[in-house]
Amino acid sequence: MRKTMILTLVAATGLTGCSGFRDSVVNPGTWFSGERAAERRAAREAGIAANATTNPLIPEQRASIFRRNPGDEVYEGTAIYAVSSVSVEPASGGSIIKATGVALRQGAYDVRLTPQNDGNPVDGVLTYRLEAVQPTDRRQGPEQSRRVSAADFLSTQTLAGVQSVRVIGETNAQTTRPR
C-alpha cells in the first residue's frame, strides 16, 4: 500500500511538471493534438500569440454531439391541420404561449410555434404558425392520437406592443389576448 501511494504521488508530481515541456514529445497533453501543438510552437517562436484575435479567457467552441449548429439546421415542418386551442399564461419575466392542434395523421413530431413577420407584432397582433414534421405513410387514427402541443416564451418587452396573439394552422386560426 505504501509503495503504491508513493508511486502515485511521484507520477502525479511528474505529470504536473509537464507544463514546462509544453510542446515536447514527453508531454502527454501533446500526444494527440498534432498540428495545433506545431502551430503554437511556430507562433511562440515568431514572438506572437497563437490566439491573437480571440480572447484567451473564453474557451474555444468545439464540435459536439450535444450542441447544435443553428446554421446547419433546416426545419422541414409543415402546418398542423387544425389549431384547437391557444392560451397565453403569465410567467416570470413574461408570458408563455401554449398552442394545441390536431395533425392530419398520427406520428407528428418536432412540433414548433414558428413566429411570422420576424416575431414582430403587426397592428398589435403577434402571429405564429403551429408546425410539425408529419409523416405521410401513417394512418389517420383517432383525434386523441393526433393531438400535438407546443409552447413559446415571450418576454415582457416583446409583449409591450402586443394586443392579441394569433396561431395559424392549415385550415383555421385561433386568437387570444395576453393577460
VMD Tcl script that draws the C-alpha trace (Angstrom):
set ca {
  {0.00 0.00 0.00}
  {2.82 2.37 0.91}
  {4.71 1.70 -2.35}
  {1.57 2.26 -4.43}
  {0.90 5.58 -2.71}
  {4.47 6.76 -3.20}
  {4.45 5.76 -6.90}
  {1.13 7.55 -7.41}
  {2.46 10.74 -5.80}
  {5.68 10.63 -7.86}
  {3.71 10.08 -11.09}
  {1.28 12.91 -10.28}
  {4.15 15.28 -9.43}
  {5.96 14.31 -12.62}
  {2.91 14.92 -14.80}
  {2.29 18.35 -13.29}
  {5.82 19.27 -14.28}
  {4.99 18.56 -17.93}
  {3.77 22.12 -18.39}
  {7.43 23.10 -18.59}
  {7.70 20.84 -21.63}
  {4.65 22.37 -23.36}
  {5.24 21.15 -26.88}
  {7.65 18.39 -26.02}
  {7.12 14.80 -27.09}
  {7.39 13.88 -23.40}
  {4.22 15.83 -22.51}
  {1.15 13.53 -22.71}
  {-1.04 16.55 -23.43}
  {0.53 16.89 -26.88}
  {0.42 13.23 -27.88}
  {-2.91 13.51 -29.72}
  {-3.03 17.20 -30.66}
  {-0.81 17.01 -33.75}
  {-0.99 20.22 -35.77}
  {-2.19 22.52 -33.02}
  {0.98 21.99 -30.97}
  {3.12 22.69 -34.03}
  {1.13 25.86 -34.76}
  {1.52 27.10 -31.19}
  {5.25 26.33 -31.25}
  {5.68 28.23 -34.54}
  {3.70 31.20 -33.23}
  {5.71 31.30 -29.99}
  {8.98 31.17 -31.92}
  {7.77 34.04 -34.12}
  {7.01 36.02 -30.96}
  {3.26 36.37 -31.46}
  {0.36 34.95 -29.54}
  {-1.27 31.91 -31.10}
  {-4.76 33.29 -30.43}
  {-4.10 36.97 -31.04}
  {-7.58 37.56 -32.48}
  {-9.54 35.81 -29.71}
  {-9.92 36.35 -26.01}
  {-7.76 33.78 -24.17}
  {-10.19 33.75 -21.25}
  {-13.06 32.40 -23.38}
  {-12.71 28.73 -24.28}
  {-12.94 27.91 -27.96}
  {-16.09 26.19 -29.20}
  {-15.57 22.65 -30.32}
  {-17.86 20.40 -32.28}
  {-20.02 18.27 -30.05}
  {-22.87 15.85 -30.45}
  {-24.67 17.76 -27.68}
  {-24.53 21.17 -29.36}
  {-26.49 22.09 -32.48}
  {-25.18 24.45 -35.09}
  {-28.22 26.59 -35.98}
  {-26.78 27.46 -39.38}
  {-26.86 23.82 -40.48}
  {-30.44 23.17 -39.39}
  {-33.26 23.21 -41.94}
  {-36.68 22.69 -40.35}
  {-38.89 20.51 -42.54}
  {-42.13 21.04 -40.62}
  {-45.49 21.77 -42.23}
  {-48.57 23.44 -40.80}
  {-50.76 21.41 -38.45}
  {-54.19 20.57 -39.89}
  {-56.25 22.47 -37.26}
  {-55.45 24.61 -34.21}
  {-57.78 23.63 -31.36}
  {-56.72 25.98 -28.53}
  {-54.37 28.85 -27.73}
  {-53.61 30.34 -24.33}
  {-51.24 32.98 -23.01}
  {-50.27 32.39 -19.39}
  {-48.18 34.72 -17.23}
  {-44.71 33.56 -16.24}
  {-41.71 35.10 -14.52}
  {-40.37 37.83 -16.82}
  {-43.07 37.48 -19.49}
  {-45.68 35.03 -20.72}
  {-45.87 31.55 -22.20}
  {-47.91 30.94 -25.35}
  {-49.35 27.41 -25.44}
  {-50.98 26.06 -28.59}
  {-52.67 22.72 -29.16}
  {-53.63 21.36 -32.55}
  {-54.68 18.25 -34.40}
  {-52.39 16.79 -37.07}
  {-53.84 15.16 -40.17}
  {-52.06 11.85 -39.43}
  {-50.56 10.07 -36.43}
  {-46.87 10.37 -35.64}
  {-46.27 14.12 -35.89}
  {-43.11 15.17 -34.04}
  {-40.79 18.17 -33.52}
  {-43.78 20.48 -33.01}
  {-42.94 24.21 -33.03}
  {-44.57 27.60 -32.88}
  {-42.86 29.39 -35.75}
  {-43.07 33.20 -35.50}
  {-44.34 35.00 -38.58}
  {-43.26 38.56 -39.57}
  {-39.85 38.01 -37.89}
  {-41.55 37.77 -34.48}
  {-42.73 41.41 -34.59}
  {-46.38 42.33 -33.97}
  {-48.26 43.82 -36.94}
  {-51.06 46.19 -35.88}
  {-50.80 44.77 -32.34}
  {-51.20 41.12 -33.49}
  {-48.35 38.69 -32.92}
  {-48.72 35.79 -35.36}
  {-47.35 32.25 -35.03}
  {-47.74 29.17 -37.18}
  {-48.16 25.77 -35.49}
  {-45.91 23.36 -37.39}
  {-44.67 19.80 -37.05}
  {-42.75 17.23 -39.03}
  {-45.53 14.96 -40.22}
  {-45.09 11.51 -41.76}
  {-47.18 10.76 -44.85}
  {-47.11 6.97 -44.59}
  {-49.12 6.67 -41.35}
  {-52.83 6.08 -40.81}
  {-55.12 8.86 -39.76}
  {-56.32 7.36 -36.46}
  {-58.49 8.93 -33.75}
  {-58.19 12.61 -32.87}
  {-56.68 11.90 -29.42}
  {-53.67 10.19 -31.02}
  {-53.12 13.08 -33.45}
  {-53.19 15.91 -30.87}
  {-49.95 17.90 -30.54}
  {-48.85 20.85 -28.39}
  {-46.14 23.49 -28.49}
  {-45.18 26.50 -26.37}
  {-43.02 29.60 -26.66}
  {-41.83 32.17 -24.13}
  {-42.30 35.88 -24.73}
  {-40.53 38.47 -22.60}
  {-42.34 41.43 -21.06}
  {-40.59 43.76 -23.53}
  {-41.86 41.77 -26.51}
  {-45.40 41.73 -25.10}
  {-45.43 45.51 -24.58}
  {-46.92 46.24 -28.02}
  {-48.99 43.06 -28.36}
  {-52.79 43.26 -28.12}
  {-53.51 39.71 -29.30}
  {-51.72 36.50 -30.24}
  {-52.80 34.54 -33.30}
  {-51.81 30.95 -34.10}
  {-52.38 29.72 -37.65}
  {-52.92 26.13 -38.78}
  {-53.57 24.71 -42.23}
  {-57.38 25.08 -42.08}
  {-58.04 27.57 -39.27}
  {-56.56 30.08 -36.84}
  {-57.14 30.82 -33.12}
  {-56.67 34.19 -31.44}
  {-56.31 35.10 -27.77}
  {-55.38 38.15 -25.72}
  {-52.44 38.23 -23.28}
  {-53.35 38.60 -19.61}
}
mol new
graphics top color blue
foreach p $ca { graphics top sphere $p radius 0.5 }
foreach p [lrange $ca 0 end-1] q [lrange $ca 1 end] { graphics top cylinder $p $q radius 0.2 }
display resetview
